[in-house]
Amino acid sequence: MYTVSLDDESEQQVDALPPVALAPFAELRTMLEVAPWNGDPLNKLKPDSPMRTCTFGPNDEGMTVYLSWMTNNAWTS
């Protein structure tokens, strides 16, 4: 499993999500904890870049951009 950490600004944005978006966002976080590389590369010209993006919601209404990096031989998203 991987660790998902949010900075203060991201926490504020999550807190501001409408109630209908909370379950899809929780599903996204679960996916990131299991397989963070399933997201799309932020820069399509650099498919191996650690900057990733992923949409969430029934019609992809939400989007997150995240960074995956390795620390202490463990990947963190």
Short mmCIF file of the C-alpha atoms (twelve columns), coordinates in Angstrom:
data_MODEL
# 
_entry.id   MODEL 
# 
loop_
_atom_site.group_PDB 
_atom_site.id 
_atom_site.type_symbol 
_atom_site.label_atom_id 
_atom_site.label_alt_id 
_atom_site.label_comp_id 
_atom_site.label_asym_id 
_atom_site.label_seq_id 
_atom_site.Cartn_x 
_atom_site.Cartn_y 
_atom_site.Cartn_z 
_atom_site.pdbx_PDB_model_num 
ATOM 1  C CA . MET A 1  0.000   0.000  0.000   1 
ATOM 2  C CA . TYR A 2  1.048   3.558  -0.667  1 
ATOM 3  C CA . THR A 3  0.539   6.647  1.481   1 
ATOM 4  C CA . VAL A 4  -1.594  9.542  0.263   1 
ATOM 5  C CA . SER A 5  -0.742  12.879 1.886   1 
ATOM 6  C CA . LEU A 6  -2.417  16.225 1.298   1 
ATOM 7  C CA . ASP A 7  -0.907  19.648 1.887   1 
ATOM 8  C CA . ASP A 8  -2.938  22.355 3.664   1 
ATOM 9  C CA . GLU A 9  -4.250  23.903 0.448   1 
ATOM 10 C CA . SER A 10 -5.375  20.514 -0.855  1 
ATOM 11 C CA . GLU A 11 -7.090  19.750 2.467   1 
ATOM 12 C CA . GLN A 12 -9.062  23.000 2.120   1 
ATOM 13 C CA . GLN A 13 -10.101 22.060 -1.400  1 
ATOM 14 C CA . VAL A 14 -11.247 18.612 -0.280  1 
ATOM 15 C CA . ASP A 15 -13.173 20.182 2.607   1 
ATOM 16 C CA . ALA A 16 -14.947 22.414 0.059   1 
ATOM 17 C CA . LEU A 17 -16.084 19.510 -2.143  1 
ATOM 18 C CA . PRO A 18 -19.854 19.126 -2.400  1 
ATOM 19 C CA . PRO A 19 -21.256 16.136 -0.491  1 
ATOM 20 C CA . VAL A 20 -21.986 14.273 -3.740  1 
ATOM 21 C CA . ALA A 21 -18.245 14.320 -4.587  1 
ATOM 22 C CA . LEU A 22 -17.004 12.858 -1.303  1 
ATOM 23 C CA . ALA A 23 -17.594 9.172  -2.105  1 
ATOM 24 C CA . PRO A 24 -15.979 9.392  -5.578  1 
ATOM 25 C CA . PHE A 25 -13.008 11.245 -4.057  1 
ATOM 26 C CA . ALA A 26 -12.675 8.550  -1.377  1 
ATOM 27 C CA . GLU A 27 -12.642 5.916  -4.142  1 
ATOM 28 C CA . LEU A 28 -9.901  7.880  -5.917  1 
ATOM 29 C CA . ARG A 29 -7.817  7.994  -2.727  1 
ATOM 30 C CA . THR A 30 -8.222  4.232  -2.350  1 
ATOM 31 C CA . MET A 31 -7.010  3.732  -5.921  1 
ATOM 32 C CA . LEU A 32 -3.994  5.963  -5.224  1 
ATOM 33 C CA . GLU A 33 -3.146  3.929  -2.118  1 
ATOM 34 C CA . VAL A 34 -3.126  0.748  -4.205  1 
ATOM 35 C CA . ALA A 35 -1.920  1.781  -7.676  1 
ATOM 36 C CA . PRO A 36 -0.837  5.433  -8.005  1 
ATOM 37 C CA . TRP A 37 0.646   4.827  -11.454 1 
ATOM 38 C CA . ASN A 38 -2.845  4.095  -12.822 1 
ATOM 39 C CA . GLY A 39 -3.290  7.844  -13.254 1 
ATOM 40 C CA . ASP A 40 -2.408  9.512  -16.531 1 
ATOM 41 C CA . PRO A 41 0.849   11.432 -16.916 1 
ATOM 42 C CA . LEU A 42 0.318   15.169 -16.497 1 
ATOM 43 C CA . ASN A 43 2.668   15.723 -19.433 1 
ATOM 44 C CA . LYS A 44 1.790   13.284 -22.227 1 
ATOM 45 C CA . LEU A 45 5.289   13.783 -23.690 1 
ATOM 46 C CA . LYS A 46 6.798   12.389 -20.467 1 
ATOM 47 C CA . PRO A 47 4.765   9.248  -19.740 1 
ATOM 48 C CA . ASP A 48 7.157   8.115  -16.980 1 
ATOM 49 C CA . SER A 49 6.929   11.420 -15.116 1 
ATOM 50 C CA . PRO A 50 5.921   11.198 -11.440 1 
ATOM 51 C CA . MET A 51 3.403   14.029 -11.977 1 
ATOM 52 C CA . ARG A 52 0.099   12.258 -12.581 1 
ATOM 53 C CA . THR A 53 -3.545  13.233 -13.004 1 
ATOM 54 C CA . CYS A 54 -6.770  11.365 -12.443 1 
ATOM 55 C CA . THR A 55 -10.435 12.283 -12.695 1 
ATOM 56 C CA . PHE A 56 -13.181 11.197 -10.342 1 
ATOM 57 C CA . GLY A 57 -16.947 11.255 -10.214 1 
ATOM 58 C CA . PRO A 58 -19.592 9.546  -12.353 1 
ATOM 59 C CA . ASN A 59 -18.932 11.927 -15.251 1 
ATOM 60 C CA . ASP A 60 -15.314 12.800 -14.393 1 
ATOM 61 C CA . GLU A 61 -16.406 16.116 -12.850 1 
ATOM 62 C CA . GLY A 62 -13.440 16.199 -10.473 1 
ATOM 63 C CA . MET A 63 -9.745  16.085 -11.249 1 
ATOM 64 C CA . THR A 64 -6.681  15.696 -9.110  1 
ATOM 65 C CA . VAL A 65 -3.031  16.255 -9.980  1 
ATOM 66 C CA . TYR A 66 -0.520  14.473 -7.799  1 
ATOM 67 C CA . LEU A 67 3.141   13.641 -7.446  1 
ATOM 68 C CA . SER A 68 4.402   10.123 -6.744  1 
ATOM 69 C CA . TRP A 69 7.890   9.790  -5.361  1 
ATOM 70 C CA . MET A 70 9.954   7.185  -3.568  1 
ATOM 71 C CA . THR A 71 11.219  7.741  -0.030  1 
ATOM 72 C CA . ASN A 72 12.933  5.126  2.106   1 
ATOM 73 C CA . ASN A 73 12.381  2.556  -0.647  1 
ATOM 74 C CA . ALA A 74 8.615   3.125  -0.554  1 
ATOM 75 C CA . TRP A 75 6.471   5.024  -3.042  1 
ATOM 76 C CA . THR A 76 4.452   7.954  -1.705  1 
ATOM 77 C CA . SER A 77 1.606   9.730  -3.500  1 
# 
